[in-house]
């Protein structure tokens, strides 16, 4: 009797996974390499952020320059808008003043610019905590240089420039108040003033005594009929009398209240501004 042949057992061989594994690893490696070598954005852009302060959300924007990452950090500018840009949308502060200039120079403007927003019917004396909180948040998130942090503002924001500088004299390496002032510009706006020195016999002299060590460049229009140029002229005279080490003043003979467009279009301003570094010893 012949044995019945038994067919060999069938063994199910799993599909080879190694090629798929290697393919996945290759794809992952390519993606990581692309991320690591992708060039920095070629143009600056605005990003919107929100911070919470005292239980309330506040929208603000930050202009982030192209190729901002550097070993030394990125210069930071805090911009304070005027009366017409108050609200809670977070966008209007970028539409007047420094924002339009940045949109025209987005490819090469080298600094972070922080745009907080004051609430409707308030002054920067009320909004100072929000502005300073936005500045701190943006500086941390985007690697801002604390030694090269600057403060500028227009109209109501020009008043706010003095207010915030008096509140934080060791924070800013330079000030650029544009068509701002110290005292109410007209009877219908009694709340527009620098409250930090409101009780001083001479608020200009009081401010100059406290801020004369900070490099300052003021701008104003000679035909300004909302905030008279005498406000800036008196502030310059007070700073000079206090022995200010670097105070500059530009008055545009044909400009009315809008002196911010020609001010921010002054090339020498940016060369001067970015050359300033915080002198902590001088501000003590």
Secondary structure as UniProt FT lines:
FT   HELIX           18..37
FT   STRAND          45..53
FT   TURN            54..55
FT   STRAND          56..64
FT   TURN            66..67
FT   TURN            71..72
FT   STRAND          74..80
FT   HELIX           83..85
FT   HELIX           92..94
FT   HELIX           98..104
FT   TURN            105..108
FT   STRAND          112..115
FT   TURN            120..121
FT   HELIX           124..142
FT   STRAND          144..154
FT   HELIX           156..167
FT   TURN            169..171
FT   STRAND          174..178
FT   HELIX           187..189
FT   TURN            190..191
FT   HELIX           195..197
FT   TURN            198..199
FT   HELIX           203..211
FT   TURN            212..213
FT   STRAND          215..221
FT   TURN            222..223
FT   HELIX           230..241
FT   TURN            242..243
FT   STRAND          247..252
FT   TURN            253..254
FT   HELIX           260..264
FT   HELIX           267..274
FT   TURN            280..283
//
